[in-house]
Amino acid sequence: MRRQRGQERRQGRALPGAVGALCRALPPHARPAPDTLRRARFDRPQASLDFWRLLYTLLKQIHGGKWAESDAIGDQIRFVKSVLWYHGYGRPELYQLPSDGSAGSRELLLAFSWLLHRLGLLEQLLARNRVKTGDETSVCMCEDDLPNSQKCTTEIAPEYGLGGRVDVRYLQWLNGRLRFQWRSLHAQHQEQCKLLHKIHLFTSGSHMDQTLGHFSVTETDLIRQPESYKQLLQLLESETMQLEAFLEWKQLEPVYWHWMETVLHNMAEEGNIYKPQDSHVEKGGLPKVTSDSPWADRLTGQMDRLSRDLMALRDRLHELVTHRKAVWCEKVKVREEELQEGFAAAARKIEQSVELKLLDLTNLCAPKKDKAHGPCRLVFRSKHPASKAGLGGSVTREPASVVSATEVIRALQMREASLQRELKQLREECRERLDEIAGGLDGVICVTP
């Protein structure tokens, strides 16, 4: 008992340091005062508006949108509720908070802590706001997986969807506007690529790092305007302080989660705790940061068993498909001699569909490889091998994680072809469905577009 009380006293003394490190690890323009979190623990209404603005600013950065302090508080609150609902936050008390921001600071503290754990909020903000001295682009060669919030949608915030019927002309207008903006964005990216290619080509061989060989846009701007290095130096110093605060936060993070468990305990004593059936918050409160958790070992064992079961299932399916395909081919040869040419076209269509399904099944059952994902630095490479030689005629070694543009383009082309086939199949199914509906209407002529 005395040991537990002593531990609680030590954690209480370390709590201001943990909260302060968390606040300093946030972006400078969205950095709350540590007292805001302490007031929110006791559900003080004075901290509600500050917390709404904090969540609005952080989530706007995560989703790549523009934000302004002049935005109405009602719009900020609706945006925060919509984003939290999209990511699967399951406490209905948050969505019942007033739209003027006059109450609910403790609920907002819980939502903020949930974002820290579930989305890796600090890590995402640090990666998005880091100072980029090189020319980068975003590369993703992963499969398109639906987020968890889309796999199990709920009806927590139905007011954020489209209510009632929508005029088809409005949808056509939105589609045309989206196409126009997409073409404009594509043209801007093409122009940016042309300018980057010119800079990389004209500065080739000027960089001290022979693995790069050329200057980036930032480095070229520093050469043209040397006085701008002060601003870059200030940004680097601010990022360094933010990273130091993040390291301090990772050391004191267990103290914060223990503090949040006391917040949940106080809410349970007050009788306003809510335990939804499909909530993402575990029964024991917010997660504890431990290196050797028993649930991690069980999860690893279950994943291993699942992997073995999937491999065995894939082998069984492959044998079954091979046998069925052989039997089907024999039947097709007999039927093709009896029926007309229309059956051959239908058979080819079915065969293509089967091949696509088998290809998707193979991709799903195949062991996952480490594919490029995230920001990558753009480095210009000449087609001539002589240009790869560094100082003294030595050939520079490529990093292990290099991904060529040809590989990315090939992966995107394969993905595009798969999506085109799926789109064509869906269009044919919709056309057949419309033909069935039109066949039941007397005196109505339907003209396909």
C-alpha positions as CSV (number, residue, x, y, z in Angstrom):
1,M,0.0,0.0,0.0
2,R,2.8,2.4,0.9
3,R,4.7,1.4,-2.2
4,Q,1.6,2.2,-4.4
5,R,1.2,5.6,-2.7
6,G,4.8,6.4,-3.2
7,Q,4.5,5.5,-6.9
8,E,1.5,7.7,-7.3
9,R,3.4,10.6,-5.6
10,R,6.3,10.1,-8.1
11,Q,3.9,10.0,-11.0
12,G,2.1,13.1,-9.7
13,R,5.4,15.0,-9.6
14,A,6.3,13.8,-13.1
15,L,2.9,14.7,-14.6
16,P,3.7,18.4,-15.3
17,G,6.8,17.4,-17.2
18,A,4.8,14.9,-19.3
19,V,2.0,17.4,-20.1
20,G,4.6,20.1,-20.9
21,A,6.6,17.8,-23.2
22,L,3.3,16.8,-25.0
23,C,2.4,20.5,-25.5
24,R,5.9,21.4,-26.8
25,A,5.9,18.4,-29.2
26,L,2.8,19.9,-31.0
27,P,3.2,22.4,-33.8
28,P,4.1,25.9,-32.6
29,H,0.9,27.5,-34.1
30,A,-1.3,24.9,-32.4
31,R,0.5,24.6,-29.1
32,P,-1.9,24.7,-26.1
33,A,-1.0,25.8,-22.6
34,P,-0.4,22.9,-20.1
35,D,-3.1,24.5,-17.9
36,T,-5.7,23.8,-20.6
37,L,-5.3,20.1,-20.2
38,R,-5.4,20.4,-16.4
39,R,-8.6,22.4,-16.5
40,A,-10.1,20.0,-18.9
41,R,-9.6,17.2,-16.4
42,F,-12.1,18.9,-14.1
43,D,-14.5,19.7,-17.1
44,R,-14.0,23.4,-16.8
45,P,-16.0,25.3,-19.4
46,Q,-13.2,27.8,-19.8
47,A,-11.1,25.1,-21.6
48,S,-13.7,24.0,-24.1
49,L,-13.2,26.6,-26.7
50,D,-9.4,26.2,-26.5
51,F,-9.7,22.5,-27.0
52,W,-12.1,22.8,-30.0
53,R,-9.7,25.1,-31.7
54,L,-6.8,22.8,-30.9
55,L,-8.5,19.8,-32.4
56,Y,-9.6,21.8,-35.4
57,T,-6.1,23.0,-36.1
58,L,-4.5,19.6,-35.7
59,L,-7.0,17.6,-37.7
60,K,-6.9,20.2,-40.5
61,Q,-3.2,19.6,-40.8
62,I,-3.6,15.8,-40.8
63,H,-6.1,16.0,-43.6
64,G,-4.1,18.6,-45.6
65,G,-6.7,21.3,-45.5
66,K,-6.3,25.1,-45.0
67,W,-7.3,26.6,-41.7
68,A,-7.8,30.1,-40.4
69,E,-8.4,31.5,-37.0
70,S,-11.3,33.5,-38.5
71,D,-13.3,30.4,-39.1
72,A,-16.6,30.3,-37.2
73,I,-16.6,28.2,-34.1
74,G,-19.6,26.3,-35.2
75,D,-17.9,25.3,-38.5
76,Q,-14.9,24.2,-36.5
77,I,-16.9,22.1,-34.2
78,R,-18.8,20.4,-37.1
79,F,-15.5,19.7,-38.8
80,V,-14.0,18.1,-35.7
81,K,-17.1,15.9,-35.1
82,S,-17.1,14.8,-38.7
83,V,-13.5,13.8,-38.7
84,L,-13.7,12.0,-35.4
85,W,-16.8,10.1,-36.6
86,Y,-14.9,9.2,-39.8
87,H,-12.0,7.8,-37.9
88,G,-14.3,5.7,-35.7
89,Y,-14.5,7.5,-32.4
90,G,-17.3,5.8,-30.6
91,R,-18.4,8.0,-27.6
92,P,-21.8,9.6,-28.4
93,E,-21.4,12.1,-25.6
94,L,-18.9,14.0,-27.8
95,Y,-21.4,14.3,-30.7
96,Q,-24.0,15.6,-28.3
97,L,-21.9,18.6,-27.1
98,P,-23.3,22.0,-27.9
99,S,-22.3,23.7,-31.1
100,D,-21.2,26.9,-29.3
101,G,-18.3,25.3,-27.5
102,S,-19.6,26.2,-24.1
103,A,-19.1,22.8,-22.4
104,G,-17.4,19.4,-22.7
105,S,-13.7,20.1,-22.1
106,R,-13.3,16.7,-20.5
107,E,-14.9,14.9,-23.4
108,L,-12.5,16.7,-25.7
109,L,-9.6,15.7,-23.6
110,L,-10.6,12.1,-24.0
111,A,-11.0,12.5,-27.8
112,F,-7.6,14.2,-27.9
113,S,-6.0,11.3,-26.0
114,W,-7.7,8.8,-28.3
115,L,-6.2,10.6,-31.3
116,L,-2.8,10.4,-29.7
117,H,-3.0,6.6,-29.4
118,R,-5.2,5.5,-32.3
119,L,-3.9,7.8,-35.1
120,G,-0.4,8.4,-33.9
121,L,-1.2,12.1,-33.9
122,L,2.2,13.4,-32.9
123,E,4.1,11.1,-35.3
124,Q,1.9,12.2,-38.2
125,L,2.3,15.9,-37.4
126,L,6.0,15.6,-37.1
127,A,6.2,13.8,-40.4
128,R,4.0,16.3,-42.2
129,N,5.5,19.5,-40.7
130,R,9.2,18.6,-40.9
131,V,11.5,20.9,-42.8
132,K,12.2,19.5,-46.3
133,T,15.5,20.5,-47.7
134,G,15.3,18.1,-50.6
135,D,12.8,17.6,-53.4
136,E,10.3,14.9,-52.3
137,T,7.2,13.2,-53.6
138,S,4.7,10.8,-52.1
139,V,5.0,7.2,-53.3
140,C,2.5,4.4,-52.4
141,M,2.8,0.9,-53.9
142,C,0.5,-0.7,-51.3
143,E,-2.8,-2.3,-51.9
144,D,-5.9,-0.1,-51.4
145,D,-7.4,-1.2,-48.0
146,L,-10.5,0.3,-46.6
147,P,-10.0,2.1,-43.3
148,N,-11.5,0.6,-40.2
149,S,-14.1,3.4,-40.0
150,Q,-15.5,2.4,-43.4
151,K,-15.6,-1.3,-42.7
152,C,-17.8,-0.8,-39.7
153,T,-19.7,2.4,-40.1
154,T,-22.1,3.5,-37.4
155,E,-24.9,6.0,-37.2
156,I,-23.4,8.2,-34.5
157,A,-23.4,11.4,-36.6
158,P,-26.0,11.0,-39.4
159,E,-26.4,14.7,-39.8
160,Y,-23.1,15.0,-41.6
161,G,-24.3,13.0,-44.6
162,L,-26.5,14.0,-47.5
163,G,-30.0,14.2,-46.2
164,G,-32.9,13.2,-48.4
165,R,-32.8,12.9,-52.2
166,V,-30.2,14.7,-54.3
167,D,-30.9,16.0,-57.8
168,V,-28.9,14.1,-60.4
169,R,-28.0,17.3,-62.1
170,Y,-26.3,18.5,-59.0
171,L,-24.3,15.3,-58.9
172,Q,-23.4,15.7,-62.6
173,W,-22.2,19.3,-61.8
174,L,-20.1,18.0,-58.9
175,N,-18.6,15.3,-61.2
176,G,-17.7,17.9,-63.8
177,R,-16.2,20.2,-61.3
178,L,-14.1,17.3,-59.8
179,R,-12.9,16.4,-63.3
180,F,-11.9,20.0,-64.0
181,Q,-10.0,20.3,-60.7
182,W,-8.3,17.0,-61.3
183,R,-7.1,18.1,-64.8
184,S,-5.9,21.4,-63.4
185,L,-4.0,19.6,-60.6
186,H,-2.5,17.2,-63.1
187,A,-1.3,20.0,-65.4
188,Q,0.3,21.8,-62.4
189,H,2.1,18.6,-61.4
190,Q,3.4,18.2,-64.9
191,E,4.7,21.8,-64.9
192,Q,6.3,21.2,-61.5
193,C,8.0,18.0,-62.9
194,K,9.4,20.0,-65.8
195,L,10.9,22.7,-63.6
196,L,12.4,20.1,-61.2
197,H,14.0,18.3,-64.1
198,K,15.5,21.6,-65.4
199,I,17.0,22.4,-61.9
200,H,18.3,18.8,-61.4
201,L,19.8,18.8,-64.9
202,F,21.5,22.2,-64.8
203,T,23.0,21.6,-61.3
204,S,24.1,18.0,-62.0
205,G,27.5,17.3,-60.6
206,S,27.5,20.3,-58.3
207,H,26.5,18.6,-55.0
208,M,29.1,17.4,-52.5
209,D,27.1,14.3,-51.9
210,Q,27.7,12.1,-55.0
211,T,24.7,9.9,-54.2
212,L,22.6,13.0,-55.0
213,G,24.8,14.8,-57.5
214,H,22.5,17.8,-57.9
215,F,20.9,20.6,-55.9
216,S,17.3,20.7,-54.7
217,V,14.9,23.6,-55.1
218,T,15.7,24.8,-51.5
219,E,19.4,24.5,-52.0
220,T,19.2,26.4,-55.3
221,D,17.2,29.1,-53.7
222,L,19.8,29.4,-50.9
223,I,22.5,29.9,-53.6
224,R,20.4,32.6,-55.4
225,Q,19.3,34.3,-52.1
226,P,21.9,33.6,-49.4
227,E,20.1,35.9,-46.9
228,S,17.2,33.4,-46.7
229,Y,19.3,30.9,-44.8
230,K,18.3,32.7,-41.5
231,Q,14.7,31.7,-42.0
232,L,15.7,28.1,-42.8
233,L,17.9,28.0,-39.7
234,Q,15.0,29.2,-37.5
235,L,12.8,26.5,-38.9
236,L,15.4,23.8,-38.3
237,E,16.0,25.1,-34.7
238,S,12.2,25.0,-34.1
239,E,12.0,21.5,-35.5
240,T,14.9,20.4,-33.3
241,M,13.3,21.7,-30.2
242,Q,10.0,19.9,-31.2
243,L,11.9,16.6,-31.7
244,E,13.6,17.0,-28.3
245,A,10.2,17.5,-26.7
246,F,8.9,14.4,-28.5
247,L,11.7,12.3,-27.1
248,E,11.0,13.6,-23.7
249,W,7.3,12.8,-24.2
250,K,8.0,9.2,-25.1
251,Q,9.9,8.7,-21.9
252,L,7.1,10.3,-19.8
253,E,4.2,8.9,-21.8
254,P,3.2,6.2,-19.2
255,V,2.7,8.9,-16.7
256,Y,0.2,10.6,-19.0
257,W,-1.8,7.4,-19.6
258,H,-1.9,6.7,-15.9
259,W,-3.3,10.3,-15.4
260,M,-5.9,9.6,-18.1
261,E,-7.0,6.4,-16.3
262,T,-7.6,8.6,-13.2
263,V,-9.8,10.8,-15.4
264,L,-11.8,7.8,-16.6
265,H,-12.1,6.6,-13.0
266,N,-13.4,10.0,-11.9
267,M,-16.0,9.9,-14.7
268,A,-17.1,6.5,-13.6
269,E,-17.6,7.7,-10.1
270,E,-19.7,10.6,-11.3
271,G,-21.9,8.1,-13.2
272,N,-21.5,9.5,-16.7
273,I,-19.2,6.9,-18.1
274,Y,-20.5,5.2,-21.3
275,K,-19.4,1.8,-22.5
276,P,-20.5,1.2,-26.1
277,Q,-20.6,-2.3,-27.5
278,D,-18.3,-1.5,-30.4
279,S,-16.1,1.1,-28.8
280,H,-12.5,1.3,-29.6
281,V,-11.5,2.1,-26.0
282,E,-10.6,-1.0,-24.0
283,K,-12.2,-1.8,-20.7
284,G,-9.0,-1.1,-18.8
285,G,-9.0,2.5,-19.9
286,L,-6.5,4.0,-22.3
287,P,-3.6,1.8,-23.4
288,K,-0.5,1.3,-21.2
289,V,2.8,1.7,-22.8
290,T,4.6,-1.6,-22.0
291,S,7.3,-3.4,-23.8
292,D,6.2,-7.0,-23.1
293,S,2.4,-7.2,-23.0
294,P,0.8,-10.7,-22.7
295,W,-1.8,-9.7,-25.3
296,A,1.0,-9.0,-27.8
297,D,2.3,-12.6,-27.5
298,R,-1.2,-14.0,-27.9
299,L,-1.8,-11.8,-30.9
300,T,1.5,-12.9,-32.5
301,G,0.5,-16.6,-32.0
302,Q,-2.9,-16.0,-33.5
303,M,-1.4,-14.2,-36.5
304,D,1.1,-17.1,-37.1
305,R,-1.8,-19.7,-36.9
306,L,-3.8,-17.6,-39.3
307,S,-0.9,-17.3,-41.7
308,R,-0.5,-21.1,-41.7
309,D,-4.2,-21.6,-42.2
310,L,-4.2,-19.1,-45.1
311,M,-1.3,-20.8,-46.8
312,A,-3.0,-24.2,-46.5
313,L,-6.2,-22.8,-47.7
314,R,-4.4,-21.3,-50.7
315,D,-2.9,-24.6,-51.6
316,R,-6.3,-26.4,-51.3
317,L,-7.9,-23.7,-53.4
318,H,-5.2,-23.9,-56.1
319,E,-5.7,-27.7,-56.4
320,L,-9.5,-27.3,-56.5
321,V,-9.3,-24.6,-59.1
322,T,-6.9,-26.6,-61.2
323,H,-9.2,-29.6,-61.2
324,R,-12.3,-27.6,-61.8
325,K,-10.6,-25.7,-64.6
326,A,-9.5,-28.9,-66.3
327,V,-13.1,-30.3,-66.1
328,W,-14.5,-27.0,-67.3
329,C,-12.1,-26.9,-70.3
330,E,-13.3,-30.3,-71.4
331,K,-16.9,-29.3,-71.2
332,V,-16.2,-26.1,-73.1
333,K,-14.6,-28.0,-75.9
334,V,-17.6,-30.3,-76.3
335,R,-20.2,-27.4,-76.0
336,E,-18.3,-25.1,-78.4
337,E,-18.8,-27.7,-81.2
338,E,-22.6,-27.7,-80.6
339,L,-23.4,-24.1,-79.9
340,Q,-23.0,-21.0,-81.9
341,E,-20.2,-18.4,-81.8
342,G,-22.1,-16.4,-79.2
343,F,-21.2,-19.0,-76.6
344,A,-17.5,-18.7,-77.4
345,A,-17.7,-14.9,-76.6
346,A,-19.5,-15.6,-73.4
347,A,-17.0,-18.3,-72.4
348,R,-14.1,-15.9,-73.0
349,K,-15.8,-13.3,-70.8
350,I,-16.3,-15.9,-68.0
351,E,-12.7,-17.1,-68.4
352,Q,-11.4,-13.5,-68.1
353,S,-13.5,-13.0,-65.0
354,V,-12.2,-16.3,-63.4
355,E,-8.6,-15.3,-64.2
356,L,-9.1,-11.9,-62.5
357,K,-10.6,-13.6,-59.4
358,L,-7.8,-16.1,-59.3
359,L,-5.2,-13.2,-59.7
360,D,-6.9,-11.3,-56.8
361,L,-6.9,-14.5,-54.7
362,T,-3.3,-15.1,-55.4
363,N,-2.4,-11.5,-54.4
364,L,-4.3,-11.8,-51.2
365,C,-2.8,-15.1,-50.2
366,A,0.7,-14.3,-51.2
367,P,3.1,-13.2,-48.5
368,K,3.2,-9.4,-48.2
369,K,6.4,-7.8,-49.3
370,D,7.8,-4.5,-48.1
371,K,6.5,-2.0,-50.6
372,A,7.4,1.7,-50.9
373,H,5.1,3.9,-49.0
374,G,5.5,7.5,-47.8
375,P,7.6,10.5,-48.9
376,C,10.7,9.8,-51.1
377,R,13.4,12.1,-52.2
378,L,13.6,12.8,-55.9
379,V,17.1,12.2,-57.3
380,F,17.9,12.6,-61.0
381,R,19.8,9.8,-62.7
382,S,21.2,10.1,-66.2
383,K,20.8,7.3,-68.6
384,H,24.6,7.3,-69.3
385,P,26.5,5.1,-66.8
386,A,29.5,7.4,-66.9
387,S,27.5,10.1,-65.0
388,K,27.3,7.8,-62.0
389,A,31.0,8.0,-61.3
390,G,32.0,10.2,-58.4
391,L,35.2,11.9,-57.6
392,G,38.3,9.9,-58.5
393,G,36.3,7.7,-60.9
394,S,34.7,5.7,-58.1
395,V,31.2,4.6,-58.7
396,T,28.7,5.7,-56.0
397,R,26.7,3.0,-54.3
398,E,22.9,3.3,-54.4
399,P,21.1,3.2,-51.0
400,A,19.2,0.0,-50.3
401,S,15.8,1.6,-50.3
402,V,16.0,3.1,-53.7
403,V,12.9,2.8,-55.8
404,S,13.1,3.8,-59.5
405,A,10.4,5.7,-61.2
406,T,10.0,2.9,-63.7
407,E,9.0,0.5,-60.9
408,V,6.5,3.0,-59.6
409,I,5.0,3.6,-63.0
410,R,4.8,-0.1,-63.7
411,A,2.9,-0.7,-60.4
412,L,0.6,2.2,-61.1
413,Q,-0.1,0.9,-64.6
414,M,-1.0,-2.5,-63.3
415,R,-3.3,-1.0,-60.7
416,E,-4.9,1.2,-63.3
417,A,-5.5,-1.8,-65.6
418,S,-7.1,-3.7,-62.7
419,L,-9.4,-0.8,-61.9
420,Q,-10.3,-0.3,-65.5
421,R,-11.4,-3.9,-65.8
422,E,-13.4,-3.6,-62.6
423,L,-15.0,-0.4,-63.8
424,K,-15.9,-2.0,-67.1
425,Q,-17.5,-5.0,-65.4
426,L,-19.5,-2.7,-63.1
427,R,-20.8,-0.7,-66.0
428,E,-21.9,-3.8,-67.8
429,E,-23.8,-5.0,-64.8
430,C,-25.5,-1.6,-64.4
431,R,-26.4,-1.6,-68.1
432,E,-27.9,-5.0,-67.8
433,R,-29.9,-4.0,-64.7
434,L,-31.2,-0.9,-66.5
435,D,-32.2,-3.0,-69.5
436,E,-34.2,-5.2,-67.2
437,I,-35.9,-2.3,-65.6
438,A,-36.6,-0.6,-68.9
439,G,-38.1,-3.9,-70.2
440,G,-40.8,-3.7,-67.6
441,L,-41.9,-0.2,-68.5
442,D,-44.5,0.0,-71.3
443,G,-44.3,2.9,-73.7
444,V,-41.0,4.2,-72.3
445,I,-38.0,4.4,-74.6
446,C,-34.6,4.5,-72.8
447,V,-31.6,5.9,-74.8
448,T,-28.2,4.9,-73.5
449,P,-25.7,7.7,-73.2
